[in-house]
Amino acid sequence: MSQNLSKADAPSILRTVSFEQGFHFTTEKGGYIGITATSISDFLMKLETVDVDSVLFHYPRGDFQKWIQDILGDKELANRMCLTQPNSSAEKLRNQLLQIVRKRLIELQKQKL
């Protein structure tokens, strides 16, 4: 677990933000696809099913990491998301991201207790 995470940080990171502050999934070709995540747990659920074109659009641009760091305040998760294997297939990338987010969510939920 992150050395910098205090017991007070976990609830803040795990909170639900407004729709306006949520992560709005888009694709390069179609724009907003009608899916928005408003918390880490919501992001995890949406990431499981969102069109893989959206993952391929957002990840290389650092959009996921920026939202997680700037809006949710979880620099640790944002940094971990940068540690995927380069040149992964779309589904492999999605699975790596899911594993990283799922692990961090468990850590935060334990810290919150």
C-alpha positions in Angstrom: 0.0 0.0 0.0 1.1 3.5 -0.6 3.3 5.0 2.1 1.6 8.4 1.7 -2.0 7.2 2.3 -3.5 8.2 5.6 -6.7 6.8 7.0 -8.4 10.1 6.2 -7.5 9.8 2.5 -9.3 6.6 1.6 -12.9 7.9 2.1 -12.1 10.9 0.0 -10.6 8.9 -2.8 -13.5 6.4 -2.6 -16.2 9.1 -2.7 -18.7 9.6 -5.5 -18.3 12.8 -7.5 -20.9 14.7 -9.5 -21.7 13.7 -13.0 -20.0 16.8 -14.2 -16.7 15.7 -12.5 -17.2 12.1 -13.6 -15.1 10.4 -16.2 -16.9 10.6 -19.5 -15.9 7.7 -21.8 -15.5 8.7 -25.5 -14.0 7.3 -28.6 -12.0 9.0 -31.2 -14.6 8.5 -33.9 -17.8 8.9 -32.0 -17.2 11.3 -29.2 -19.1 10.7 -25.9 -20.6 7.2 -25.8 -23.1 7.8 -23.0 -21.1 6.2 -20.2 -19.8 8.1 -17.2 -18.0 6.9 -14.1 -18.3 8.8 -10.8 -16.1 6.8 -8.4 -13.3 4.3 -8.5 -15.7 1.4 -8.0 -18.0 2.8 -10.8 -15.0 3.3 -13.0 -14.0 -0.4 -12.5 -17.5 -1.6 -13.5 -17.6 0.6 -16.5 -14.1 -0.3 -17.6 -15.2 -4.0 -17.7 -17.8 -3.4 -20.3 -17.0 -0.2 -22.2 -16.1 -0.5 -25.9 -12.4 -1.3 -26.1 -12.1 1.6 -28.6 -12.7 3.9 -25.7 -9.9 2.3 -23.7 -7.6 2.6 -26.6 -8.5 6.2 -27.1 -8.1 7.3 -23.4 -5.2 5.3 -22.1 -2.4 6.5 -24.3 -3.5 10.1 -23.7 -3.3 9.6 -19.9 -7.0 10.5 -19.5 -7.7 7.8 -16.9 -4.7 8.7 -14.9 -5.4 12.4 -15.0 -9.0 12.0 -13.8 -8.0 9.6 -11.0 -5.2 11.9 -9.8 -6.8 15.3 -10.3 -10.5 14.6 -9.5 -10.4 11.6 -7.1 -7.0 12.5 -5.6 -5.4 9.1 -5.9 -1.9 9.7 -7.3 -0.8 6.2 -6.3 -3.4 4.6 -8.6 -2.7 7.0 -11.4 1.0 6.1 -11.2 0.2 2.4 -11.1 -1.9 2.7 -14.2 1.2 3.7 -16.2 2.8 0.4 -15.5 1.1 -1.7 -18.2 3.0 -3.8 -20.7 3.8 -1.8 -23.8 2.2 -2.9 -27.1 -0.5 -5.0 -25.4 -3.6 -6.0 -27.3 -6.7 -4.0 -26.5 -8.2 -6.7 -24.3 -4.9 -7.4 -22.6 -4.6 -3.7 -21.8 -8.1 -3.6 -20.5 -7.4 -6.6 -18.3 -4.2 -5.1 -16.9 -6.0 -1.9 -16.0 -8.9 -3.8 -14.4 -6.4 -5.8 -12.3 -4.6 -2.6 -11.2 -7.8 -0.7 -10.3 -9.3 -3.8 -8.6 -6.2 -4.2 -6.4 -6.1 -0.5 -5.5 -9.9 -0.5 -4.7 -9.4 -3.4 -2.2 -6.5 -1.6 -0.6 -8.5 1.6 -0.2 -11.6 -0.3 1.2 -9.4 -2.0 3.8 -7.8 1.3 4.7 -11.2 2.9 5.2 -12.2 0.4 7.9 
